[in-house]
Amino acid sequence: MKSIISLVFSFLFCVTASAQQSKPEPQNSFKKGGTCDVIRDIKTPLSHVFDPATTPSIWMMPTDGEAEMPLPGGINEDLRREIDAARSARRHTNPVQNRGIIHDKSTPPNSIITQPQRGVEVPFGGGTPNDNHIAVGNDGKIVSVMNTVIRVHNDTGKIIKAFTLDYFANNPNIKKDPIPTMNRTYDPRVMYDPYKDRYIVVFMHGTTNKNSFIIVGFSTTNDPAKPWNVYKVPGTPIQDTVWSDYPIVSQTKEDMFFTVNLLHNGSSWEEGFVEAVIWQLNKEDGFKGDTMHKNFFHNIKYNGVAIWSICAIQNGPMPDGVDNYFMSVRPYTKQNDTLFVHRITNTLRSGQANYELGVLKSPLKYGFPSSALQPDTAFRLRTNDARVLSGVRIGTQLHYFQNCLNFKTMQAHIMHGSIYNITSPSGATLHHTYWNEGGAVTKAHLFTNDSLDFGYPAVAAAGDAPASELSAQDPSMIVTSVYSGAKHFPGTGAFFINRYGEYSDYQILKKGQSIINYTFIKPKEQRWGDYEGIQAKFNEKGIYYLVGSWGKGNSMSAYVARVKIKDTVADNPISTMRVFPVPTTENLNIEFQVNTEATIKGQVFNLNGQSVGIESGLSENSGATADRSRFTLTVEPGTHRYALHTHGLAKGVYIVRLELVKGSWGFTSSDPQSFKFIVQ
């Protein structure tokens, strides 16, 4: 599939991508041994109201100080050095080829439509790495955050207000629960609630138990330059000797969630990690400035061992539903296939928000990624580890993305994992088999490139919202990441995945101009993450806003971009099952969804009920077989489209019948499906 991301700010360039694809793993099931404790309905008063109008705009930040932010806890430095050494040894015998380079010419005209300029070069913040994140409102106002600044942009991308995280947390117009004076703020995240037309900001303060808090702010209007309600959540929720680090956020219609890792003061990664926890907050409390009600899920363990780093998965394409999923892996191992799937089952106000754990197996192993190369290979960029960094839940499918080692080339690439047949957003199970009782099916795909390393993927659902839970789901996605290579300065790009699971080429959005080299960081431990951000503009189909890092002047800058998907597949509405075009002259397309691995038998009849022969088989797919009177499909979970060649049929009216031999359709019925079509 050609690249189909339409950039709104400049000419685009394409780098050819290849992939490693797995077969589905159909025998996953719930495994006993998971534990979790929950403290319900914790109440926190409003701390204060922050009014951006009372603070000066920050247009300049220091660049010559040592302002490195904390590394995400749990990084195995010995393993990182071992992997990098193995990669260096391989490069001596297999040097990087001058392939996949960026061509300074437009891509084919049918795949990309250039839009008016909308890209914005964002000044660096006051810390390293950037920790980029972004949200955009229905009226086009943008909030971009990074260490240690919050910026408000208008709908053209122009920055209209900028203030530090310190100001945000220390502007006491109303003060009921004082927040200590800020001396270290970092890891900002931001979300937009399209139902309430409001913004939410989350960031960390402090790196010891003495000063660890999570700051959560809710905009009081749809203008992020107007006042915000600010709350503090304790960073030492279970004991006095830990602090909280590395938040990952998601939201449902009523609630917001964030996960953090709890670490001991001043300990190494082996000794410092205590546990990963989940906070559930009611959004309405925050928007109104009322006392905040929260649930706290902790002591999350499997077979008595705390599960490391929990990634909140965003419901999509709209942030609806009552439940929320979360993903974990074993991020600091050379090679593994264990997947931990967490679920909070209901809203906070329901009083029925319970925890579930499923332990599944990936059909494609993941591993601790190597550091990314730069044109001066003495300077390398951290990819941290293989933790899950971003994910979306689309109907009964869950898709997650992580940094991952390419075991063949020793490059840092992106793992895309998929889990099918989970519960629907309402909490129901459409096929009467709970995902954690044997109904889940997993797939995996490694997105690769012969000359680029990738880091810090972030994903947004790109399909239309279904009319109901029984309607077909469109699992299209757009993924952004940073990239670098021995022949490429660090920059930002993206790729698209259509509803058939086809991957576009990797598209460069912002080309780097220099290596990243901070003198206060060791040359082979440079920072360029630790995450990026992307969000759909909910009221404008096919439009997405993203923020990523790029190299400039030996430092790391950020780039906010508005991009457009131009996909002929996405332009046609998805159906649970359909045949098209009718009438046809050559090929009849058959589109359908299955939630499990499935076997389907098909046959074509005339109006007299007689089976008729077909001239040839179906479109290219190793799972399709046919003779002159019938055909059989063996397919993986997902959305599929096949072309039935009809040029051997006489003009007339026919019926194609599809019978499910194994598996389940993407809707409740398992009955045979018949469709009338016309050959002209």
HELIX and SHEET records of a PDB file:
HELIX    1   1 PRO A   52  THR A   54  5                                   3    
HELIX    2   2 GLU A   77  THR A   93  1                                  17    
HELIX    3   3 LEU A  165  ALA A  169  1                                   5    
HELIX    4   4 TRP A  269  GLY A  272  1                                   4    
HELIX    5   5 LYS A  283  LYS A  288  1                                   6    
HELIX    6   6 TRP A  435  GLU A  437  5                                   3    
HELIX    7   7 PRO A  523  GLU A  525  5                                   3    
HELIX    8   8 THR A  568  ASP A  571  1                                   4    
SHEET    1   A 3 ILE A   5  LEU A   7  0                                        
SHEET    2   A 3 SER A 555  ILE A 565 -1                                        
SHEET    3   A 3 VAL A 120  VAL A 122 -1                                        
SHEET    1   B 4 ILE A   5  LEU A   7  0                                        
SHEET    2   B 4 SER A 555  ILE A 565 -1                                        
SHEET    3   B 4 ILE A 543  LYS A 552 -1                                        
SHEET    4   B 4 GLY A 533  ALA A 536 -1                                        
SHEET    1   C 5 PHE A  13  VAL A  15  0                                        
SHEET    2   C 5 TYR A 506  LYS A 510 -1                                        
SHEET    3   C 5 HIS A 488  ILE A 497 -1                                        
SHEET    4   C 5 MET A 477  GLY A 485 -1                                        
SHEET    5   C 5 ASP A 453  ALA A 461 -1                                        
SHEET    1   D 6 SER A  18  GLN A  21  0                                        
SHEET    2   D 6 VAL A 441  THR A 448 -1                                        
SHEET    3   D 6 ALA A 412  TYR A 420 -1                                        
SHEET    4   D 6 GLN A 397  LEU A 405 -1                                        
SHEET    5   D 6 VAL A 388  ILE A 394 -1                                        
SHEET    6   D 6 GLN A 314  GLY A 316  1                                        
SHEET    1   E 5 GLY A  34  THR A  44  0                                        
SHEET    2   E 5 MET A 292  TYR A 302 -1                                        
SHEET    3   E 5 PHE A 273  ASN A 282 -1                                        
SHEET    4   E 5 ASP A 255  HIS A 264 -1                                        
SHEET    5   E 5 VAL A 242  GLN A 251 -1                                        
SHEET    1   F 3 GLY A  34  THR A  44  0                                        
SHEET    2   F 3 MET A 292  TYR A 302 -1                                        
SHEET    3   F 3 VAL A 305  ALA A 306 -1                                        
SHEET    1   G 5 HIS A  48  PHE A  50  0                                        
SHEET    2   G 5 TRP A 228  PRO A 234 -1                                        
SHEET    3   G 5 PHE A 213  SER A 219 -1                                        
SHEET    4   G 5 ARG A 198  HIS A 205 -1                                        
SHEET    5   G 5 THR A 185  ASP A 193 -1                                        
SHEET    1   H 4 HIS A 133  VAL A 136  0                                        
SHEET    2   H 4 ILE A 142  MET A 146 -1                                        
SHEET    3   H 4 VAL A 149  HIS A 153 -1                                        
SHEET    4   H 4 ILE A 159  THR A 164 -1                                        
SHEET    1   I 4 CYS A 311  ALA A 312  0                                        
SHEET    2   I 4 ASN A 324  SER A 328 -1                                        
SHEET    3   I 4 ASN A 336  ILE A 344 -1                                        
SHEET    4   I 4 TYR A 355  TYR A 366 -1                                        
SHEET    1   J 3 MET A 577  PHE A 580  0                                        
SHEET    2   J 3 ASN A 587  VAL A 594 -1                                        
SHEET    3   J 3 GLY A 638  HIS A 645 -1                                        
SHEET    1   K 5 ALA A 624  ALA A 626  0                                        
SHEET    2   K 5 ARG A 630  VAL A 635 -1                                        
SHEET    3   K 5 ALA A 598  ASN A 606 -1                                        
SHEET    4   K 5 GLY A 652  LYS A 662 -1                                        
SHEET    5   K 5 GLN A 673  VAL A 679 -1                                        
END                                                                             
